[in-house]
């Protein structure tokens, strides 16, 4: 699961989050059956300033039901000490997932791909994706700065953006599968914000928006993993 928040952005080629969810491409060279590796992202609108206001998170709370307000507070309190998910134990992950499922049950936007709320730049607050967290690496060699995902629903383009210390970017086409889910096809990468690499669909997956309002997005991302077999 990923949590993110958006900042309206005019020029995008991307949105995840994925949460932003910047996931590493896997090998896609076989007709063997695919397995889907599901990760979760929580994102908040970038530069909203609401994350730091731990008491009054969102002006939207005034118009939301008390149960939704309480669930949002519970969610942010649960993920606050988890270093974007890198410090999460299995018990922490289960608690975050339980709260997220309750929020998803009262999702106010039933067709997020038709909503202008999806447009913009989102900051990743929590994820279960190891390709993002890189917890097997020493902490100094992991992404330590903010991670963003920008989405443009009109052009069906999304961009995952890492900041300090790597400044990597990945850009993708979004292909709607229904009103909540898109196929993600990465076609351009930039390493250290300097080295451009074009990619003919070397990375792909599916992204489903499970909760969306003006300042919070919950997303599930499934990477397609294919087994390469010799003939």
N, CA and C of each residue as an Amber inpcrd file, in Angstrom:
protein
   693
   0.8410000  -1.1710000   0.0000000   0.0000000   0.0000000   0.0000000
   0.8790000   1.2240000   0.0000000   0.4010000   2.2700000  -0.6830000
   1.1610000   3.4910000  -0.6820000   0.2600000   4.6330000  -0.3190000
   0.8160000   5.5900000   0.4060000   0.0380000   6.7680000   0.7540000
   0.6980000   7.9680000   0.1160000  -0.0950000   8.8010000  -0.5800000
   0.4760000   9.9830000  -1.1920000  -0.5090000  11.1220000  -1.1950000
   0.0170000  12.3350000  -1.3990000  -0.8210000  13.5080000  -1.5580000
  -0.4000000  14.3070000  -2.7650000  -1.3500000  14.9840000  -3.4890000
  -1.0080000  15.6360000  -4.7510000  -0.7720000  17.1260000  -4.6420000
   0.0870000  17.6410000  -5.5020000   0.1870000  19.0720000  -5.7190000
  -0.1380000  19.2960000  -7.1740000  -1.1200000  20.1220000  -7.4850000
  -1.4760000  20.2870000  -8.8830000  -0.2590000  20.6720000  -9.7200000
  -0.0550000  19.9790000 -10.8340000   1.0960000  20.2090000 -11.6930000
   0.6150000  20.3010000 -13.1310000   1.0600000  21.2890000 -13.8480000
   0.5590000  21.4860000 -15.2000000   1.2730000  20.6010000 -16.2100000
   2.5820000  20.4690000 -16.0880000   3.3230000  19.7180000 -17.0990000
   3.8070000  18.4140000 -16.5230000   3.1280000  17.3430000 -16.8520000
   3.4890000  16.0370000 -16.3510000   3.5770000  15.0840000 -17.4990000
   4.4440000  14.1380000 -17.3990000   4.2290000  12.9610000 -18.2050000
   3.8650000  11.7720000 -17.3460000   3.4780000  11.8570000 -16.0360000
   3.4370000  10.5870000 -15.2550000   2.3100000  10.1570000 -14.2960000
   1.5520000  10.0310000 -13.1590000   1.2190000   9.8750000 -11.7090000
   1.6430000   8.7220000 -10.9600000   1.1800000   7.5490000  -8.3730000
   1.6900000   6.3550000  -7.5840000   1.8070000   6.7230000  -6.8710000
   2.4810000   7.4130000  -8.0880000   2.9060000   7.0860000  -6.8130000
   3.2310000   6.6920000  -6.8610000   2.6250000   6.2070000  -7.6260000
   2.5550000   5.4730000  -7.4210000   2.9220000   5.9380000  -6.8040000
   2.2140000   6.5610000  -5.6540000   2.0950000   6.5060000  -5.0450000
   2.9650000   7.0120000  -5.2850000   3.5410000   8.3580000  -5.3680000
   4.1770000   7.7330000  -6.2160000   4.8750000   6.5390000  -5.8450000
   4.6520000   5.6970000  -6.6830000   5.3360000   4.4290000  -6.4490000
   6.3020000   4.2200000  -7.5930000   7.5700000   4.3140000  -7.2570000
   8.6010000   4.0960000  -8.2730000   9.0650000   2.6710000  -8.1290000
   8.6450000   1.8220000  -9.0360000   9.0250000   0.4390000  -8.9100000
   9.9970000   0.0680000  -9.9900000  10.8960000  -0.8380000  -9.6720000
  11.8930000  -1.2320000 -10.6450000  11.2970000  -2.2010000 -11.6390000
  11.6440000  -2.0330000 -12.9200000  11.1110000  -2.9490000 -13.9180000
  11.6720000  -4.3400000 -13.7700000  10.8440000  -5.3240000 -14.1180000
  11.2710000  -6.7120000 -14.0890000  11.4080000  -7.2270000 -15.5150000
  12.0220000  -8.3700000 -15.6570000  12.1880000  -8.9700000 -16.9740000
  10.8260000  -9.3620000 -17.5400000  10.6020000  -9.0530000 -18.7980000
   9.3100000  -9.3160000 -19.4200000   9.5290000  -9.9900000 -20.7630000
  10.2280000 -11.0940000 -20.7750000  10.6310000 -11.6980000 -22.0360000
  10.1310000 -13.1160000 -22.1900000   9.0590000 -13.4810000 -21.5610000
   8.6090000 -14.8650000 -21.6210000   7.1160000 -14.9240000 -21.7820000
   6.6570000 -15.9880000 -22.3920000   5.2090000 -16.2080000 -22.4750000
   4.7340000 -17.0620000 -21.3240000   5.6270000 -17.3290000 -20.3780000
   5.2490000 -18.1120000 -19.2040000   4.2240000 -17.3540000 -18.3790000
   3.4170000 -18.0630000 -17.5700000   2.4000000 -17.3910000 -16.7580000
   3.0390000 -16.3440000 -15.8590000   2.3640000 -15.1980000 -15.7270000
   2.8770000 -14.1100000 -14.9080000   2.4040000 -14.2570000 -13.4790000
   3.2530000 -13.7760000 -12.5820000   2.8570000 -13.6410000 -11.1900000
   2.8250000 -12.1560000 -10.8860000   1.8710000 -11.7280000 -10.0650000
   1.7630000 -10.3260000  -9.7360000   2.2300000 -10.1170000  -8.3060000
   3.2240000  -9.2510000  -8.1650000   3.7660000  -8.9130000  -6.8590000
   3.1170000  -7.6120000  -6.4070000   2.2020000  -7.6940000  -5.4490000
   1.4220000  -6.5280000  -5.0510000   2.1210000  -5.7510000  -3.9510000
   2.2620000  -4.4450000  -4.1700000   2.7720000  -3.5610000  -3.1320000
   1.7270000  -2.4860000  -2.8830000   1.8180000  -1.8520000  -1.7320000
   0.8170000  -0.8880000  -1.3110000   1.4840000   0.4530000  -1.0690000
   0.7990000   1.5250000  -1.4450000   1.3450000   2.8530000  -1.3010000
   0.3190000   3.7850000  -0.6790000   0.8010000   4.6990000   0.1550000
  -0.0330000   5.7500000   0.7240000   0.6280000   7.0650000   0.3510000
  -0.1090000   7.9440000  -0.3360000   0.4610000   9.1830000  -0.8280000
  -0.3910000  10.3670000  -0.4150000   0.2690000  11.5050000  -0.2510000
  -0.4320000  12.7240000   0.1230000  -0.0470000  13.8210000  -0.8530000
  -0.9730000  14.7390000  -1.0670000  -0.7080000  15.8420000  -1.9860000
   0.5790000  16.5310000  -1.5780000   1.4910000  16.6900000  -2.5340000
   2.7960000  17.2660000  -2.2290000   2.6540000  18.7210000  -1.8280000
   3.5180000  19.1300000  -0.8710000   3.5860000  20.5240000  -0.4360000
   2.2700000  21.0410000   0.1330000   1.4350000  20.1190000   0.6070000
   0.1660000  20.5740000   1.1690000   0.3550000  21.1670000   2.5560000
   1.4370000  20.7770000   3.2390000   1.6830000  21.2820000   4.5760000
   0.8370000  20.6240000   5.6310000  -0.0430000  19.7010000   5.2210000
  -0.9800000  19.1330000   6.1890000  -0.3480000  18.0370000   7.0290000
   0.7080000  17.4140000   6.4880000   1.3440000  16.3350000   7.2440000
   1.9320000  16.8450000   8.5440000   2.4760000  18.0610000   8.5320000
   3.1290000  18.5870000   9.7350000   2.1250000  19.0660000  10.7710000
   0.8960000  19.2930000  10.3690000  -0.1170000  19.7470000  11.3160000
  -0.8300000  18.5370000  11.9020000  -0.2370000  17.9530000  12.9220000
  -0.7100000  16.6720000  13.4130000  -2.0770000  16.7580000  14.0710000
  -2.5070000  17.9390000  14.4520000  -3.8040000  18.0480000  15.1210000
  -4.9170000  18.2770000  14.1070000  -4.7480000  19.2770000  13.2370000
  -5.7770000  19.5540000  12.2280000  -5.2150000  19.2300000  10.8570000
  -5.2840000  17.9670000  10.4680000  -4.6710000  17.5360000   9.2170000
  -5.2600000  18.2080000   7.9970000  -6.5620000  18.1700000   7.8490000
  -7.1620000  18.5190000   6.5740000  -8.3580000  19.4430000   6.7570000
  -8.4140000  20.5470000   6.0020000  -9.6260000  21.3690000   6.0310000
 -10.8460000  20.5490000   5.6250000 -10.6490000  19.5400000   4.7990000
 -11.7590000  18.7120000   4.3440000 -12.4390000  17.9540000   5.4630000
 -11.7810000  17.8840000   6.6080000 -12.3900000  17.1700000   7.7340000
 -13.7260000  17.7840000   8.1280000 -13.8850000  19.0830000   7.8550000
 -15.1130000  19.7590000   8.2570000 -16.3190000  19.1320000   7.5580000
 -16.1210000  18.7180000   6.3250000 -17.2350000  18.1720000   5.5620000
 -17.2530000  16.6490000   5.5640000 -16.2340000  16.0070000   6.1470000
 -16.1940000  14.5630000   6.1890000 -16.8470000  14.0490000   7.4630000
 -17.3070000  12.8080000   7.3940000 -17.8690000  12.2050000   8.5820000
 -16.8140000  12.0020000   9.6500000 -17.2720000  11.9500000  10.8930000
 -16.3370000  11.7990000  12.0040000 -15.5610000  10.4880000  11.9050000
 -16.1830000   9.4440000  11.4050000 -15.4880000   8.1650000  11.2790000
 -14.3190000   8.2630000  10.2990000 -14.5260000   8.9600000   9.1820000
 -13.4540000   9.1260000   8.1900000 -12.3260000   9.9670000   8.7760000
 -12.6740000  11.0250000   9.4790000 -11.6580000  11.8530000  10.1300000
 -10.8120000  11.0100000  11.0720000 -11.4810000  10.2210000  11.8770000
 -10.7800000   9.3930000  12.8570000  -9.8740000   8.3780000  12.1790000
 -10.3480000   7.7920000  11.1030000  -9.5330000   6.8130000  10.3750000
  -8.2910000   7.4630000   9.7710000  -8.4270000   8.6680000   9.2530000
  -7.2690000   9.3650000   8.6860000  -6.2290000   9.6620000   9.7640000
  -6.7040000  10.1280000  10.9020000  -5.7780000  10.3960000  12.0050000
  -5.0860000   9.1080000  12.4350000  -5.8520000   8.0320000  12.5550000
  -5.2730000   6.7370000  12.9290000  -4.2130000   6.3010000  11.9100000
  -4.5120000   6.5110000  10.6320000  -3.5820000   6.1020000   9.5830000
  -2.2770000   6.8820000   9.6690000  -2.3610000   8.1940000   9.7860000
  -1.1540000   9.0040000   9.8510000  -0.3510000   8.7260000  11.1180000
  -1.0400000   8.5060000  12.2150000  -0.3160000   8.1790000  13.4440000
   0.3770000   6.8240000  13.3280000  -0.2410000   5.8970000  12.6090000
   0.3540000   4.5640000  12.4480000   1.6050000   4.6040000  11.5810000
   1.6040000   5.4320000  10.5310000   2.7530000   5.4310000   9.6160000
   3.8300000   6.4380000   9.9990000   3.5100000   7.3850000  10.8810000
   4.4600000   8.4530000  11.2150000   5.8360000   7.9480000  11.6530000
   5.9340000   6.9240000  12.5050000   7.2620000   6.4970000  12.9620000
   7.9280000   5.4440000  12.0760000   7.3610000   5.1310000  10.9150000
   7.7980000   3.9570000  10.1530000   8.7880000   4.2640000   9.0430000
   9.2490000   5.5060000   8.9400000  10.2420000   5.8840000   7.9310000
   9.7920000   5.4330000   6.5420000   8.6010000   5.8390000   6.1800000
   8.0070000   5.5450000   4.8660000   7.7640000   4.0480000   4.6650000
   7.8580000   3.2640000   5.7420000   7.6450000   1.8190000   5.6520000
   8.9010000   1.0200000   5.8830000  10.0680000   1.6700000   5.8430000
  11.3410000   0.9580000   5.9870000  11.5050000   0.3490000   7.3700000
  10.8910000   0.9570000   8.3820000  11.0170000   0.4720000   9.7560000
   9.8040000  -0.3460000  10.1890000   8.9130000  -0.6490000   9.2780000
   7.6640000  -1.3360000   9.6330000   7.9040000  -2.8200000   9.9060000
   7.4000000  -3.2950000  11.0170000   7.3900000  -4.7220000  11.3090000
   6.1570000  -5.3390000  10.6370000   6.0720000  -6.6640000  10.5640000
   4.8510000  -7.2750000  10.0380000   3.6010000  -6.8250000  10.7850000
   3.7390000  -6.6150000  12.0930000   2.5940000  -6.1480000  12.8830000
   2.2080000  -4.7250000  12.4790000   3.2190000  -3.8700000  12.2430000
   2.9440000  -2.5080000  11.7800000   2.2300000  -2.5380000  10.4280000
   2.7280000  -3.3560000   9.5200000   2.1170000  -3.4550000   8.1910000
   0.6620000  -3.9080000   8.2880000   0.4120000  -4.8470000   9.1830000
  -0.9600000  -5.3520000   9.3490000  -1.8720000  -4.2560000   9.8900000
  -1.3720000  -3.4730000  10.8430000  -2.1970000  -2.3940000  11.4100000
  -2.5070000  -1.3380000  10.3410000  -1.4940000  -0.9350000   9.5700000
  -1.7170000   0.0490000   8.5130000  -2.7130000  -0.4930000   7.4990000
  -2.5660000  -1.7600000   7.1520000  -3.4640000  -2.3670000   6.1720000
  -4.8990000  -2.3920000   6.6830000  -5.0830000  -2.7030000   7.9550000
  -6.4320000  -2.7480000   8.5160000  -7.1030000  -1.3860000   8.4680000
  -6.3450000  -0.3340000   8.8220000  -6.9200000   1.0170000   8.7830000
  -7.2340000   1.4170000   7.3440000  -6.3050000   1.0870000   6.4330000
  -6.5070000   1.4350000   5.0220000  -7.7540000   0.7600000   4.4610000
  -7.9690000  -0.5040000   4.8350000  -9.1550000  -1.2110000   4.3300000
 -10.4390000  -0.5460000   4.8050000 -10.4190000  -0.0420000   6.0210000
 -11.6030000   0.6520000   6.5400000 -11.8520000   1.9490000   5.7650000
 -10.7600000   2.6620000   5.4340000 -10.9100000   3.8740000   4.6340000
 -11.4220000   3.5510000   3.2380000 -10.8880000   2.4870000   2.6530000
 -11.2990000   2.1070000   1.3060000 -12.7940000   1.7800000   1.2480000
 -13.3210000   1.2770000   2.3530000 -14.7400000   0.9210000   2.4010000
 -15.6440000   2.1490000   2.3230000 -15.0950000   3.3300000   2.6470000
 -15.8850000   4.5690000   2.5780000 -15.2910000   5.5200000   1.5420000
 -14.6370000   4.9660000   0.5260000 -14.0220000   5.7650000  -0.5280000
 -15.0570000   6.7020000  -1.1620000 -14.8310000   8.0300000  -1.0960000
 -15.8440000   8.9560000  -1.6230000 -15.8290000   9.0690000  -3.1460000
 -14.7340000   8.6410000  -3.7940000 -14.6080000   8.7680000  -5.2490000
 -14.6290000   7.3610000  -5.8460000 -15.7560000   6.9990000  -6.4020000
 -15.9280000   5.6270000  -6.8910000 -15.2470000   5.3860000  -8.2340000
 -15.0200000   6.4480000  -9.0040000 -14.3740000   6.3110000 -10.3140000
 -13.2020000   7.2900000 -10.3820000 -12.0960000   6.9840000  -9.7080000
 -10.9930000   7.9470000  -9.5810000 -10.3690000   8.3770000 -10.9070000
 -10.3980000   7.5100000 -11.9220000  -9.7980000   7.8880000 -13.2020000
 -10.6100000   8.9500000 -13.9290000 -11.8210000   9.1930000 -13.4650000
 -12.6540000  10.2450000 -14.0460000 -12.6430000  11.5120000 -13.1920000
 -11.8210000  11.5130000 -12.1560000 -11.8130000  12.6260000 -11.2080000
 -10.5800000  13.5130000 -11.3980000 -10.8060000  14.8320000 -11.3640000
  -9.6920000  15.7770000 -11.4240000  -8.8170000  15.7110000 -10.1730000
  -9.3340000  15.0980000  -9.0980000  -8.5490000  14.9970000  -7.8670000
  -7.2830000  14.1730000  -8.0680000  -7.2880000  13.3060000  -9.0590000
  -6.1330000  12.4400000  -9.2940000  -4.9580000  13.1970000  -9.8960000
  -5.2480000  14.2780000 -10.6250000  -4.1870000  15.0640000 -11.2540000
  -3.2970000  15.7180000 -10.2110000  -2.0060000  15.8070000 -10.5220000
  -1.1130000  16.5500000  -9.6550000   0.1050000  15.7670000  -9.2270000
   0.8310000  16.3340000  -8.3110000   2.0720000  15.7580000  -7.8010000
   1.8290000  15.2680000  -6.3800000   2.0940000  13.9880000  -6.1590000
   1.8230000  13.3480000  -4.8830000   3.1350000  12.9520000  -4.2110000
   3.1720000  13.0760000  -2.8980000   4.3500000  12.6580000  -2.1370000
   4.0800000  11.3050000  -1.4830000   5.0370000  10.4050000  -1.6250000
   4.9140000   9.0780000  -1.0300000   5.1920000   9.1460000   0.4660000
   4.2470000   8.6720000   1.2680000   4.4120000   8.6660000   2.7230000
   4.6500000   7.2730000   3.2830000   4.1760000   6.2610000   2.5890000
   4.3310000   4.9000000   3.1040000   4.1830000   3.9230000   1.9450000
   5.0040000   2.8790000   1.9680000   4.8800000   1.8300000   0.9710000
   5.3880000   0.5120000   1.5430000   4.9300000  -0.5810000   0.9450000
   5.4760000  -1.8980000   1.2780000   6.4350000  -2.3740000   0.1960000
   6.7220000  -1.5240000  -0.7850000   7.5580000  -1.9240000  -1.9300000
   9.0370000  -1.9630000  -1.5640000   9.6300000  -3.1330000  -1.6650000
  11.0620000  -3.2460000  -1.4130000  11.8870000  -2.5870000  -2.5150000
  11.3560000  -2.5150000  -3.7250000  12.1040000  -1.8560000  -4.7910000
  12.2160000  -0.3580000  -4.5450000  11.3420000   0.1930000  -3.7180000
  11.4570000   1.5940000  -3.3150000  12.2640000   1.7250000  -2.0300000
  11.9230000   0.9250000  -1.0330000  12.5270000   1.0680000   0.2920000
  13.9890000   0.6350000   0.3260000  14.3310000  -0.4060000  -0.4520000
  15.7200000  -0.8920000  -0.5260000  16.3070000  -1.1580000   0.8620000
  15.5200000  -1.8170000   1.7190000  15.9730000  -2.0210000   3.1000000
  17.1490000  -2.9800000   3.2060000  17.4590000  -3.7130000   2.1410000
  18.6180000  -4.5980000   2.1790000  19.9200000  -3.8170000   2.0470000
  19.8370000  -2.5540000   1.6700000  21.0280000  -1.7150000   1.5290000
  21.3050000  -0.9650000   2.8280000  22.5600000  -0.5350000   3.0490000
  22.8200000   0.3920000   4.1540000  21.9830000   1.6550000   3.9840000
  21.6070000   2.2670000   5.0830000  20.6710000   3.3890000   5.0240000
  21.1840000   4.5260000   4.1430000  22.4750000   4.7590000   4.1310000
  23.0300000   5.8460000   3.3380000  22.8860000   5.5960000   1.8360000
  22.6700000   4.3520000   1.4490000  22.5620000   4.0120000   0.0330000
  21.1100000   3.8190000  -0.4080000  20.1710000   4.1830000   0.4410000
  18.7550000   4.1130000   0.0990000  18.2610000   5.5030000  -0.3070000
  17.0970000   5.5760000  -0.9680000  16.4840000   6.8930000  -1.1950000
  16.1310000   7.5240000   0.1530000  16.7110000   8.6770000   0.4310000
  16.4820000   9.3310000   1.7190000  15.6660000  10.6150000   1.6040000
  15.6270000  11.1740000   0.3960000  14.8290000  12.3760000   0.1890000
  13.3820000  12.0320000  -0.1130000  12.6170000  13.0400000  -0.4150000
  11.2090000  12.8300000  -0.7320000  11.0650000  12.0950000  -2.0640000
   9.9920000  11.3350000  -2.1770000   9.6670000  10.6240000  -3.4110000
   8.2890000  11.0870000  -3.8570000   8.2090000  11.4470000  -5.1210000
   6.9600000  11.9890000  -5.6510000   6.4400000  11.1300000  -6.7950000
   5.1500000  11.2580000  -7.0340000   4.5380000  10.7040000  -8.2330000
   3.6170000  11.7730000  -8.8010000   3.8220000  12.0730000 -10.0690000
   2.9900000  13.0630000 -10.7540000   2.0980000  12.3480000 -11.7490000
   0.8340000  12.7560000 -11.8030000  -0.1110000  12.0930000 -12.7030000
  -0.8830000  13.1380000 -13.5010000  -1.0270000  12.8680000 -14.7730000
  -1.8680000  13.6920000 -15.6400000  -2.9180000  12.7850000 -16.2600000
  -4.1420000  12.8860000 -15.7820000  -5.2170000  12.0160000 -16.2560000
  -5.5780000  12.3280000 -17.7060000  -5.4600000  13.5980000 -18.0980000
  -5.8390000  13.9870000 -19.4590000  -4.9230000  13.3410000 -20.5020000
  -3.6120000  13.3060000 -20.2120000  -2.6680000  12.7280000 -21.1700000
  -2.3460000  11.2690000 -20.8610000  -2.8610000  10.7730000 -19.7150000
  -2.5980000   9.4020000 -19.2760000  -1.0990000   9.1310000 -19.2080000
  -0.3990000  10.0530000 -18.5270000   1.0360000   9.9050000 -18.3030000
   1.3110000  10.0460000 -16.8110000   2.3590000   9.3630000 -16.3620000
   2.7400000   9.4010000 -14.9510000   4.2590000   9.4370000 -14.8430000
   4.7420000  10.0090000 -13.7690000   6.1770000  10.1050000 -13.5610000
   6.5020000   9.8790000 -12.0950000   7.4140000   8.9620000 -11.8230000
   7.9250000   8.7420000 -10.4700000   9.2480000   9.4880000 -10.3230000
   9.4060000  10.2090000  -9.2200000  10.5430000  11.1040000  -9.0550000
  11.1940000  10.8620000  -7.7040000  12.4350000  10.4030000  -7.7010000
  13.2210000  10.3080000  -6.4720000  14.0420000  11.5770000  -6.3160000
  14.2010000  12.0260000  -5.0730000  15.1040000  13.1400000  -4.8060000
  16.3690000  12.5690000  -4.1660000  16.9420000  13.2490000  -3.2050000
  18.2130000  12.8740000  -2.5960000  18.2500000  11.4040000  -2.1760000
  19.3580000  10.6830000  -2.4670000  20.5870000  11.1570000  -3.1280000
  20.6880000  10.7660000  -4.6020000  19.6780000  10.0620000  -5.1660000
  19.8670000   9.4770000  -6.4910000  19.2360000  10.2940000  -7.6240000
  18.1250000  10.9720000  -7.3480000  17.4570000  11.8130000  -8.3390000
  17.0950000  11.0400000  -9.6060000  16.6130000   9.8150000  -9.4260000
  16.1600000   9.0210000 -10.5610000  14.7190000   9.3750000 -10.9130000
  14.3650000   9.1590000 -12.1710000  12.9980000   9.3970000 -12.6280000
  12.5670000   8.2570000 -13.5460000  11.2790000   7.9640000 -13.5320000
  10.7140000   6.9690000 -14.4430000   9.3790000   7.4940000 -14.9460000
   9.1850000   7.4210000 -16.2530000   7.9870000   7.9510000 -16.8800000
   7.2220000   6.8130000 -17.5510000   5.8990000   6.8860000 -17.4800000
   5.0940000   5.7570000 -17.9650000   3.8140000   6.2290000 -18.6500000
   3.3240000   5.3960000 -19.5690000   1.9780000   5.5220000 -20.1110000
   1.0100000   4.7960000 -19.1830000  -0.1840000   5.3450000 -19.0570000
  -1.2450000   4.7090000 -18.2920000  -2.3570000   4.2850000 -19.2420000
  -2.7230000   3.0270000 -19.1780000  -3.7680000   2.4980000 -20.0430000
  -4.9380000   2.0660000 -19.1660000  -6.0690000   2.7790000 -19.2080000
  -7.1960000   2.4310000 -18.3330000  -7.7200000   1.0180000 -18.6030000
  -7.9260000   0.2680000 -17.5270000  -8.5380000  -1.0620000 -17.6080000
  -9.9760000  -1.0220000 -17.1140000 -10.2290000  -0.1260000 -16.1630000
 -11.5850000   0.1850000 -15.7200000 -11.5170000   1.5530000 -15.0590000
 -12.5140000   1.9510000 -14.3020000 -12.5410000   3.2990000 -13.7400000
 -11.6360000   3.4600000 -12.5170000 -11.0110000   2.3720000 -12.0560000
 -10.1170000   2.4290000 -10.8910000  -8.7070000   1.9120000 -11.1680000
  -8.5430000   1.1680000 -12.2320000  -7.2810000   0.4570000 -12.4690000
  -6.7000000   0.8270000 -13.8350000  -5.3550000   0.9700000 -13.8620000
  -4.6600000   1.2280000 -15.1210000  -3.4970000   0.2550000 -15.2620000
  -3.1810000  -0.0520000 -16.5160000  -1.9240000  -0.7240000 -16.8090000
  -0.8500000   0.3490000 -16.9100000   0.3110000   0.0820000 -16.3080000
   1.4260000   1.0300000 -16.2860000   2.5320000   0.4840000 -17.1740000
   2.9420000   1.2730000 -18.1690000   3.9870000   0.8350000 -19.0990000
   5.0890000   1.8880000 -19.1100000   6.1800000   1.5980000 -18.4160000
   7.2970000   2.5300000 -18.3360000   8.0120000   2.5980000 -19.6780000
   8.3220000   3.8290000 -20.1050000   8.9840000   3.9710000 -21.4010000
  10.1860000   4.9020000 -21.3890000  10.4530000   5.5400000 -20.2410000
  11.5870000   6.4640000 -20.1910000  12.1070000   6.5500000 -18.7650000
  13.4130000   6.4540000 -18.6350000  14.0650000   6.5630000 -17.3280000
  15.1580000   7.6220000 -17.4070000  15.4090000   8.2760000 -16.2780000
  16.5230000   9.2100000 -16.1950000  17.2940000   8.8890000 -14.9200000
  18.5600000   8.5690000 -15.0850000  19.4050000   8.1800000 -13.9610000
  20.1590000   9.4030000 -13.4540000  20.0870000   9.6230000 -12.1400000
  20.7650000  10.7560000 -11.4960000  20.3820000  12.0840000 -12.1540000
  19.1790000  12.1290000 -12.7180000  18.6600000  13.3280000 -13.3800000
  19.5400000  13.7860000 -14.5370000  20.3960000  12.8680000 -15.0380000
  21.3390000  13.2370000 -16.0960000  21.3030000  12.2930000 -17.2880000
  21.2430000  10.9980000 -17.0370000  21.4080000   9.9970000 -18.0880000
  20.0390000   9.5030000 -18.5400000  19.6010000   9.8770000 -19.7420000
  18.2940000   9.4170000 -20.2340000  18.3820000   8.0180000 -20.8210000
  17.3740000   7.2020000 -20.5310000  17.3090000   5.8470000 -21.0800000
  15.8990000   5.6050000 -21.5820000  15.7680000   5.3730000 -22.8770000
  14.4730000   5.0120000 -23.4310000  14.2540000   3.5230000 -23.2560000
  13.0110000   3.1710000 -23.0000000  12.7000000   1.7740000 -22.7320000
  11.4370000   1.3890000 -23.4720000  11.5280000   0.3420000 -24.2700000
  10.3580000  -0.1240000 -25.0230000   9.5490000  -1.1040000 -24.1860000
   8.9430000  -0.5830000 -23.1210000   8.0690000  -1.4250000 -22.3000000
   8.7900000  -2.4540000 -21.4680000  10.0090000  -2.1170000 -20.9850000
  10.7450000  -3.0980000 -20.1890000  10.1920000  -3.2440000 -18.7840000
   9.4360000  -2.2760000 -18.3370000   8.8240000  -2.3660000 -17.0210000
   7.3400000  -2.0920000 -17.1290000   6.5410000  -2.8850000 -16.4630000
   5.1050000  -2.6630000 -16.5300000   4.4320000  -3.2850000 -15.3170000
   3.1840000  -2.9320000 -15.1350000   2.4180000  -3.4550000 -14.0180000
   1.0150000  -2.9010000 -14.0740000   0.2910000  -3.0420000 -12.9700000
  -1.0590000  -2.5050000 -12.8780000  -1.1930000  -1.7250000 -11.5850000
  -1.8570000  -0.5830000 -11.6760000  -2.0440000   0.2900000 -10.5240000
  -3.5360000   0.4840000 -10.2940000  -3.9620000   0.2710000  -9.0530000
  -5.3710000   0.4630000  -8.6990000  -5.4790000   1.4960000  -7.5940000
  -6.3090000   2.5150000  -7.8140000  -6.5480000   3.5330000  -6.7970000
  -7.6910000   3.0550000  -5.9300000  -7.3920000   2.7780000  -4.6750000
  -8.4050000   2.2050000  -3.7900000  -9.0620000   3.2470000  -2.8820000
  -8.4400000   4.4320000  -2.7660000  -9.0460000   5.5300000  -2.0000000
  -8.5150000   6.8300000  -2.5770000  -9.3870000   7.8100000  -2.7270000
  -8.9670000   9.1120000  -3.2580000  -9.8610000  10.1980000  -2.7090000
  -9.2260000  11.2470000  -2.1780000  -9.9440000  12.4990000  -1.9570000
  -8.9720000  13.6350000  -2.2770000  -9.2600000  14.8460000  -1.8090000
  -8.4570000  15.9850000  -2.2510000  -7.0390000  15.9760000  -1.6900000
  -6.7420000  15.1640000  -0.6970000  -5.4090000  15.2240000  -0.1070000
  -4.8070000  13.8680000   0.2270000  -5.4820000  12.7890000  -0.0970000
  -4.9840000  11.4690000   0.2780000  -5.3130000  10.4610000  -0.8180000
  -4.3250000   9.6360000  -1.1190000  -4.5550000   8.5670000  -2.1050000
  -3.9450000   7.2700000  -1.5950000  -4.7290000   6.1970000  -1.6620000
  -4.2430000   4.8550000  -1.3660000  -4.2080000   4.0800000  -2.6720000
  -3.1110000   3.3750000  -2.8950000  -2.8950000   2.7180000  -4.1690000
  -2.3160000   1.3350000  -3.9660000  -2.7440000   0.3990000  -4.8010000
  -2.1030000  -0.9120000  -4.8730000  -1.4290000  -1.0200000  -6.2350000
  -0.1890000  -1.4680000  -6.2120000   0.5550000  -1.6080000  -7.4590000
   1.0050000  -3.0480000  -7.6050000   0.7190000  -3.6260000  -8.7570000
   1.1120000  -5.0030000  -9.0300000   2.1290000  -5.0180000 -10.1500000
   3.3310000  -5.4630000  -9.8170000   4.3620000  -5.6250000 -10.8330000
   4.1930000  -6.9790000 -11.5050000   4.3550000  -7.0070000 -12.7910000
   4.2930000  -8.2550000 -13.5160000   5.6730000  -8.9080000 -13.4880000
   5.7120000 -10.1010000 -12.9650000   6.9510000 -10.8460000 -12.8770000
   6.8170000 -12.0960000 -13.7470000   7.6690000 -12.2280000 -14.7130000
   7.5850000 -13.3750000 -15.5980000   8.8150000 -14.2570000 -15.4250000
   8.5950000 -15.5310000 -15.4860000   9.6710000 -16.5090000 -15.3700000
  10.1650000 -16.8210000 -16.7660000  11.4770000 -16.7010000 -16.9900000
  12.0660000 -16.9990000 -18.2950000  12.5090000 -18.4560000 -18.3040000
  11.9120000 -19.2260000 -19.1770000  12.1960000 -20.6730000 -19.2300000
  12.9360000 -21.0140000 -20.5210000  13.8460000 -21.9320000 -20.4170000
  14.5240000 -22.4030000 -21.6300000  13.6360000 -23.3900000 -22.3560000
  13.7530000 -23.4220000 -23.6690000  12.8980000 -24.3260000 -24.4540000
  13.4990000 -25.7150000 -24.5110000
